[in-house]
Amino acid sequence: MTDAAESPETGPAPKPLLGAADIRRLAGELGVRPTKTLGQNFVIDGNTIRRIVGAAELDPTETVLEVGPGLGSLTLGLLDAAAHVVAVEIDPVLAGKLPNTVEEFRPGASGRFTLINQDALKVTELPHQPTALVANLPYNVAVPVVLHLLEHFPSLRHGLVMVQDEVADRLAASPGSKIYGVPSVKAAWYGTMRKAGVIGMNVFWPAPKIHSGLVAFERQEQPETRASREEVFTVIDAAFAQRRKTLRAALSSWAGNGAEAERLLRLANVDPSARGEVLDIAAYIRIAEARIPMQA
């Protein structure tokens, strides 16, 4: 452990978090080697965990949803900051060890910890309604996981996720930027996303070859629209399927033909010669609504 001891100058010492030696010991006990398939990179630096938990701005009464807790690095920090932690872990070997790790490092906290051994992309119900999402997400499924959880758990009001730095930039991108795309627009359906920091490579085991980014989000009220989320997302997917094309061309299959696409775009007050990366979520909603007949 590297945490400082209590002193009159510093006050109470922070509770111990998992360091490199702890992570390797736990992995060794389980015979675990991190796999690229599951996107496993374990945080081995306590200060990084404290930074993530602090940036998440958790209320001590909250229930936090953590996805991919792995060996429990972030889990312990979340238990110190929140009332309850619900952890979803797909790996049965790691999941089996987590309750023991919680009891070892946070004696008495087991009653505030719930473990779900399941694929996060298939989770649609939880025994406790989470109000925050804080997670070190596997790079290969980060965006689908975020969108899935925001869709199925409206109780999630805010959160902070650590993802591949490039993905973080995309999630937080604004209309008109080169990296603005499907993740940016779909995330905006649920609320606001902003880049909250960059995490270096050496705080992980194994160290990834790229930096990680922190993305903070705040949920907003669902947009008032006659179109469903599915209808709006279908338009978004079509608009970016052929990014270099104008919206008139990109949406021709969705609308039936180019002329109908242009008619609907003009009805939605959108320039048919524009491209998808310049539109915000409100414009995509208008396009989806344009195809729905007005009720008498």
ABEGO torsion letter per residue (X at the ends): XABBBBBAAAEBBBBBBBBAAAAAAAAAAAGBBBBAAAGBBBBABAAAAAAAAAAAGBBAABBBBBBGAEAGAAAAAAAAABABBBBBBABAAAAAAAAAAAAAABBGAAAABBBBBBBAAABABBABBBABBBBBBBAAAAAAAAAAAAAABAABABEBBBBBAAAAAAAABBBGBAABBAAAAAAAAAEBBBBAEBBBAAABOBBBABBBBBBBBBBBBBBBBABBAAAAAAAAAAAAABAABBAAAAAAAAAGBAAAAAAAAAAAGBBAABBAAABBAAAAAAAAAAABBBBX
